[in-house]
Structures are given as C-alpha cells and as structure tokens.
Amino acid sequence: MVERRIELDRRYARKKKMRKLKAQLETATGEQREKLLYKVKRLSPFWTPPAKPEAK
C-alpha cells in the first residue's frame, strides 16, 4: 500500500504542476514560452499544445 500512496502522490504533484505550467503558458511569449514548453514536455512527453481557434 505504501508504493501505491507514493505513486498517487507523484501523480497528484504532476497534475498540479501541469496546471500551473499550462496557466503560465497561456500568457508567455518568446523565450519564456519555449522554456515552459520544454518543462511541460519533460513532465508529459505526449502532450501537445492546443490548437488556437481561428478568428472570424
């Protein structure tokens, strides 16, 4: 049960960090955006940034 708790704690921390990074990514530009994308990719390699909606 200890291993399961450790695994869950890691997962919760990762989700919390991803929410924080995604929030920062919305307003970031340039070099700062590239750093944030690097951090997100390290946490979740299969994550892709959402497509920007087209303006009408």
C-alpha positions as a printed NumPy array, in Angstrom:
array([[  0.   ,   0.   ,   0.   ],
       [  2.967,   2.306,   0.614],
       [  4.06 ,   2.048,  -3.016],
       [  0.555,   2.931,  -4.174],
       [  0.472,   6.018,  -1.946],
       [  3.84 ,   7.173,  -3.291],
       [  2.62 ,   6.645,  -6.854],
       [ -0.569,   8.607,  -6.191],
       [  1.324,  11.454,  -4.53 ],
       [  3.609,  11.715,  -7.567],
       [  0.622,  11.759,  -9.884],
       [ -1.145,  14.494,  -7.905],
       [  2.012,  16.609,  -7.808],
       [  2.49 ,  16.166, -11.563],
       [ -1.101,  17.225, -12.268],
       [ -0.736,  20.282, -10.039],
       [  2.498,  21.27 , -11.775],
       [  0.948,  20.783, -15.224],
       [ -1.979,  23.058, -14.323],
       [  0.47 ,  25.717, -13.17 ],
       [  2.641,  25.435, -16.286],
       [ -0.359,  25.489, -18.637],
       [ -1.675,  28.646, -16.946],
       [  1.71 ,  30.331, -17.388],
       [  1.911,  29.117, -20.98 ],
       [ -1.272,  30.976, -21.939],
       [  0.362,  34.367, -21.384],
       [  4.   ,  33.544, -22.176],
       [  5.763,  34.616, -25.359],
       [  9.153,  34.152, -26.944],
       [ 11.946,  32.557, -24.969],
       [  9.841,  32.169, -21.823],
       [  7.267,  30.17 , -23.813],
       [  9.987,  27.85 , -25.13 ],
       [ 11.228,  27.191, -21.577],
       [  7.717,  26.389, -20.395],
       [  7.115,  24.063, -23.354],
       [ 10.362,  22.265, -22.518],
       [  9.234,  21.767, -18.906],
       [  5.804,  20.523, -19.962],
       [  7.32 ,  18.076, -22.442],
       [  9.618,  16.691, -19.724],
       [  6.623,  16.039, -17.472],
       [  4.37 ,  14.69 , -20.196],
       [  6.145,  13.746, -23.457],
       [  2.933,  13.049, -25.399],
       [  1.28 ,  16.375, -24.549],
       [  0.63 ,  18.696, -27.474],
       [ -0.341,  22.362, -27.22 ],
       [ -3.989,  23.034, -28.03 ],
       [ -4.699,  24.453, -31.467],
       [ -5.512,  28.152, -31.434],
       [ -9.081,  28.871, -32.551],
       [ -9.367,  30.755, -35.8  ],
       [-10.659,  34.323, -35.564],
       [-13.774,  35.031, -37.583]])
